[in-house]
Amino acid sequence: MASPSKEGLFRGLTPTVTIVSLAAVVGLTLAGALAGDAFEAVLARSRAAVTPLLESYYIGLVSLILVFVVWLGVGRYKNVRLGDDDERPEFGSFSWISMLFAAGMGVGLIFWSVAEPISHLQGNPFLPAGGGRTDADLAMRLTFFHWGLHGWGLFSLVAIVVGYFGFRYHLPFTMRSGLYPLLGRRIFGWPGDVLDTFTVVATVFGVVTTVGLGVQQLNAGLDSLLGIPASTPVQAALSFGIMAVATAALLFGLDRGLRLLSELNFWLSVILVGFFFTFGPTTYLLSLAVQSTGEYLQNLVAQSFWTAAGEGGGWHGEWTVFYWAWWMAWSPFVGLFIARISRGRSFRQFVSGVLLAPVSITFVWLAIIGGTGLRLEEEGAGVAEVAAADVAAAFYHVVEVLSPGALGLAMAALVTVLVALYLVTSASAGVLVVNTLLAYGGKDHQPLHLILWGVAIAGLTAILLSAGGLETLQNAVVLASIPFSLGLIAMMVGLERALSEEVYGPRKGRRTSLPTEPWTQIEE
């Protein structure tokens, strides 16, 4: 049986998973540093080769996962708890929702909230002939689709699997535990090592993509506020700076303030949205939010299974495939975090909260901020032109157009602060989750290990930015998520098999019976 090392460099970690994962990350970093152009070309060709398959595989898999998660929340096992039968939630609803939003959204939502609707406005496969007002509704509906229920379904699946086996079976807080009903004690051998290795690599690339997007947004803010031009050296320096602060926060125990920082981020986000709502086209934004939500719900099933059959996959491969890969790569990090803060919640409480609360907040954010960008573009403010030149600068351009004076400058500063805070929180939690996966779910992390992974993530981020920027980041995360997607399928099967042994109650108050093989007995 594999177990964490008790001494030496890998003390507290699973040596095999750690060595293979670190070798993969370091090897890719060196390849990018020593042969940047060739490295970029290989990633681009590899993604182009697999995209036609992923256009059906990812679309089908992610939609299946969403259906499975909804079934868990409303079906026969809805009263099963993430923990003992008599446990109740550790966090109140507001703190829980604040942490959900901060973990799952943050930088990516700021980066794309203006740029994505504008991009869809300029071109997508569903544009009606002749254009018109419906173009804006369609652009927002497609943006909702990429930031809506499907992504949070992925987060929910990982969180439920890890939380269920961790809190009820008392198995390690890692992906391998989801395979216990299928493999038994063999999850502590090479099959479990393979899944955890795939998970670590996918998580690293998910964190790298988010940090890469974030430092591009941060650089755009520094350009707007201080005149520091956007450039690869500046963004590379910001990558190392953000990871240094994030790692230092872990070393000094500042991760304990994550709940307070998440709530601060939430309220700063409310202030920012309030600015857009007040100074933007308020009536139009309300109309767009309601109408786009209705169109999203009306087209949800058809859009979920649309694979661009016979139409060529240019748009589909660039947008939906990338998003589903990014959500997959990000799901181990967010899933473990959500699982830890959700102990005591029933499947019904968990699924309804995780699917509905953050998605509702996200739709409000996108409708107000993205809708403002769409309206300004219709009025000739040149938002699309700015986004085409620099995606990260589009947000700041909209702020400046809305309020060119001191207030606009203050809001630009607020956006930059928000990006920095979200980056530090996400990067810090990402490093922590990688080490948690490598430590069999343990919480006692060695400073050297935290520093090592902080440096590795910063280095890979800088290399990918240097090798091609946004496109290279997207190519890398699409490819890195493929092996992990197979693990998600196995975890669904394992969870269903484990739940089949639960005693579920048709009446209120009669919930479940605890598993008969806790981790303490397995370990013996």
Sequence and secondary structure as in RCSB ss.txt:
>XXXX:A:sequence
MASPSKEGLFRGLTPTVTIVSLAAVVGLTLAGALAGDAFEAVLARSRAAVTPLLESYYIGLVSLILVFVVWLGVG
RYKNVRLGDDDERPEFGSFSWISMLFAAGMGVGLIFWSVAEPISHLQGNPFLPAGGGRTDADLAMRLTFFHWGLH
GWGLFSLVAIVVGYFGFRYHLPFTMRSGLYPLLGRRIFGWPGDVLDTFTVVATVFGVVTTVGLGVQQLNAGLDSL
LGIPASTPVQAALSFGIMAVATAALLFGLDRGLRLLSELNFWLSVILVGFFFTFGPTTYLLSLAVQSTGEYLQNL
VAQSFWTAAGEGGGWHGEWTVFYWAWWMAWSPFVGLFIARISRGRSFRQFVSGVLLAPVSITFVWLAIIGGTGLR
LEEEGAGVAEVAAADVAAAFYHVVEVLSPGALGLAMAALVTVLVALYLVTSASAGVLVVNTLLAYGGKDHQPLHL
ILWGVAIAGLTAILLSAGGLETLQNAVVLASIPFSLGLIAMMVGLERALSEEVYGPRKGRRTSLPTEPWTQIEE
>XXXX:A:secstr
    BSSSTTBTS HHHHHHHHHHHHHHHHHHHHSHHHHHHHHHHHHHHHHHHHHHHHHHHHHHHHHHHHHHHHS
TTTT BSS TT   SS HHHHHHHHHHHHSTHHHHHHHHHHHHHHHH  TT  TT  THHHHHHHHHHHHHHSHH
HHHHHHHHHHHHHHHHHTS   SSGGGGGHHHHGGGGGSHHHHHHHHHHHHHHHHHHHHHHHHHHHHHHHHHHHH
H     HHHHHHHHHHHHHHHHHHHHTTGGGGHHHHHHHHHHHHHHHHHHHHHHS HHHHHHHHHHHHHHHHHTH
HHHHT   TTT SHHHIIIIIHHHHHHHHHHHHHHHHHHHH TT BHHHHHHHHHHHHHHHHHHHIIIIIHHHHH
HHHTT  HHHHHHH GGGHHHHHHHHH  SHHHHHHHHHHHHHHHHHHHHHHHHHHHHHHHHHTTT S   HHHH
HHHHHHHHHHHHHHHHHHTHHHHHHHHHHHHHHHHHHHHHHHHHHHHHHTTS   SSTT      S  HHHHH 
